[in-house]
Amino acid sequence: AEDGYDLWLRYKPVASAHTLPRAIVAQGTPSPTVSAAVAELQRGLSGLSGHTVSVARNVSAPSVVLTRNATPDAALGREGYAIRNGRQNGQPIVRIRANSDIGLLYGAFAYLRHVQTGATADTTDVPKVKLRLLNHWDNLDGTVERGYAGASLWDWWRLPDLKDPRYTDYARANASIGINGTVLNNVNAKAASLTAPYLDKAAVLADTFRPYGIRVYLSARFSAPIELGGLKTADPLDPAVRAWWKAKADEIYAKIPDFGGFLVKANSEGQPGPQDYGRTHEDGANMLAEALGDRGVVMWRAFVYKAEVADDRHKQAYSEFKPHDGKFAPTVLVQVKNGAIDFQPREPFHPLFGAMPKTPLMVEFQITKEYLGFATHLAYLGQYYEETLRADTFQNGQKGWSVARVVEGEHHALSGMAGVANIGTDRNWSGSHFDQANWYAFGRLAWNPQGSARDIATEWAKMTFTPDPRFVTPVVALMMRSRETVADYMTPLGLHHLMDTGHHYGPGPWVDNLGRPDWNPVYYHKADANGIGFDRTKTGSDALSQYDPQAQKAWADPKTMDERYLLWFHHLSWDYRTRSGRPLWDELVLTYDKGAKDAAAMQQTWAAMKPYVDAERFEAIASTLRIQAREAKWWRDASIAYFQSKSGRPLPAGVAAPA
Ligand code: GCU
């Protein structure tokens, strides 16, 4: 069935089928990873060529040859590979060379990608980021926080005995895009995930993923020494607490020798943490780093904010973390969300990226679309990730320190990127076919943060559907526009956090009655009879001052800035003249209107793709686009009606009244 299960690893016959190798030759000592590479090449080339491809000891036919370097080639690093076209024994060969088995596996996937996308040139490629991780927000009861693709893949009830073959397909898909680690459980962690039975289950997953170069990590609940160890405190400076974590780490390594380490959400949204004991993030992180030693890493999240702090939520992470720059242990990375609020359809990059040069910073992107219409709305996030990664932080006051470069961490031993997974038990893994592209794009950009979202979308479309340009060109154009369209109908002109409460699906700009002010949309848009927007300049919260002075310039002046961020930083009168010459009110309404129209138009683009797509996926996508068009109009109508109740102004000429 064309149900999307095969993702971008479909391996349907290609035009170049007759030119493809007939055999696979793996030189050197066999290993589970090399076997996985051989199996993938065999499966892939057999599918792509339409004939059976064999595994051979020597080259006696056109072959793919896997060669592990006898002496390491520094240019390939630990995980890189080289692909070269050549000849051996009079036969044409494609040689994949690497320093390690995992490099060979990555090279095998790259070669298969090249065949599917029509690239044939010799290549050398090395990942620019060391830790390329998925973060599963999966709960032990099988639910997934902010997951829209069914239940958790991890069948905790039947593990460790049942080894679902799907775990292997998960590993294949991730290895194909270079993911090399996975955090199994939700950042809102239960202590139980660190108990022996769950560690045994996690160990089976680790065994399954290991041949694919994927290490297992766990989210750690900071108060676990109390809940599991019966201690009276989880104070990170208490010797008994430190001893408990050390013993726990030893227990984990006895079961999972290559355990990757801990991800920690502490003192945020009610989670326990070192501040409960008057200690700092640094105290907590360094204590866990000591317990792990050089066996693993601590990824300490900077997503922190509290109701007790009256200041702009935007500023809290910076205030709490910046003073600790340079004080974290060498195996600690600080994991920072792309923006300072929370995965909104558009956010300026997080000010911490420009402010902690002495600490390895990971960027955390959300792949699951909590604030962009879940799995029903089409929004290609590659374009969003690229926007953040290319933004210049002016770290150390220097031009050219893009978020990508900060994350690559040239001055640090560690570097990492994390994506909150959109994967579940749905047959198509991600809840909708186009959401597979977001998983794919995350992996490709974690491998190379300087990569191009458009090129990645092109690869994905060719592999997942067809290389036919009559399909690829319009679909890539649709993908590249899609997230702007969502921002237009949900949160235009820099507005943010207007989603309805709790579930975050659909509009709720009027919500003002939640227990905490910083959860209410009205806190973020501040619309009244005079104007709208969050003043984050000196006259307001001054969050802008957390950016380097040169970075500030991009947003300081409403007259010259990119208006897609306008109301994020400025509170302006409804009559304010935007660059179009129109008053702000008109501009806002027209952007909502455009978003809804563009969402509707996506259906026509897709309708024209019918000849190139199987009926099953064509229909599935057509129906989600119908939902999206309807809900874009819902967003438009509700938002315009609500803001009109504040502005009291008439709609601009030609704009239909909200239904
Ligand atoms: C968001 C999300 C929560 C999640 C949190 C986090 O606030 O709504 O479900 O726990 O981010 O990243 O920790």
Boltz pocket constraint, residues with backbone or C-beta under 6 A from the ligand:
constraints:
  - pocket:
      binder: B
      contacts: [[A, 145], [A, 146], [A, 187], [A, 188], [A, 265], [A, 269], [A, 303], [A, 342], [A, 370], [A, 502]]
      max_distance: 6.0
